[in-house]
Amino acid sequence: MKKVFCIGELLIDFVAENQGKDLSKAKEFSKKAGGAPANVACTISKLGGNSFFIGAVGDDPFGTFLLRILENEKVDISLAQKCETFTTLAFVSIDADGERDFVFNRGADKELTYDATLKSKFEGNILHFGAATALLGGSLEETYSRYLFDGLTKNAFISFDPNFRIDLWKNKEDIFIRKCHTFIEKSHLCKFSLEEAQLLSGKDNLKEACQFFHDMGTQIIVVTLGSEGTLLSTKDIYKTIPSIKVTPKDTTGAGDAFIGCLLQQLAEHSKIEDVLTNDYLLSNMVSRANKAGAITTENFGAIQSLPTSQQLDA
Ligand code: ATP
């Protein structure tokens, strides 16, 4: 089984509860583990895969809290770093219509330093890059690019999720697009939401958007479409694979559960190239990943709602 290295941020989301959108009026917050690459790592380990988290937290109680959660989920945290900068914190309030107020205190996640000894560990394995904060600068951004280069040198399978957050890139979308393109053109697999696919390709039409990404060099594109399932596009396949019917309570982490489940299945194949040309196999994998995403919406929170393989088999 291949190892999956998930690289990016791990942070605390302080979620204001039942207090409307205005963060200035919020009185109570609940502390939740956040960070898409960390959620992906937890999904993989929960489904029996071998996942590593590579990212930085502060040497403080919040950092301890976050790493403990990953450890409890059986994610290998031996490559995670603790640094002197405080753990990254996000404060968010959401009203009944989904309108958000957001304050971001960026800290330790940007401090991830490059470790040249990891290159040999990447050999023939899978690297997943989740870019919510990585492209915002700090040593993380350079480390991120160097691991991409190391992964390619060592024939690793590269997966990329841009994790676009409008709160972080307002009025700087063009910079985000340019930075993401560097990763898209070198990735074997890209996972987009509909909004990301359109933003990063500059095309409203999804088929044209996928063609744009294939022309850049990406072999597999998955565009997650919420309750409608996922669009799968390869050189030979272009189809929407439906999801299962659920009653969603909280969609946080559905996309991470989806890509985590897909990567965990790909990790079980010694030659991923063979899967890419097998319509039946790849479609079944996406269908199972849809189920993982759907189940995650049935409960509040991300990590605590991730499915087990028994649930996916049922
Ligand atoms: P995120 O907000 O975590 O970045 P995303 O926008 O990429 O996620 P979604 O499209 O919300 O992800 O969900 C990922 C996958 O989970 C979907 O492609 C779908 O298969 C499944 N899913 C999500 N919501 C539902 C739903 N309401 N009903 C059925 N399946 C769902």
Residues whose N, C-alpha, C, O or C-beta is under 5 A from the ligand:
A	BS01	ATP	S193 T224 L225 G226 S227 G229 T230 S243 I244 V246 P248 T251 T252 G253 A254 G255 D256 F258 N290 G293 A294 T297
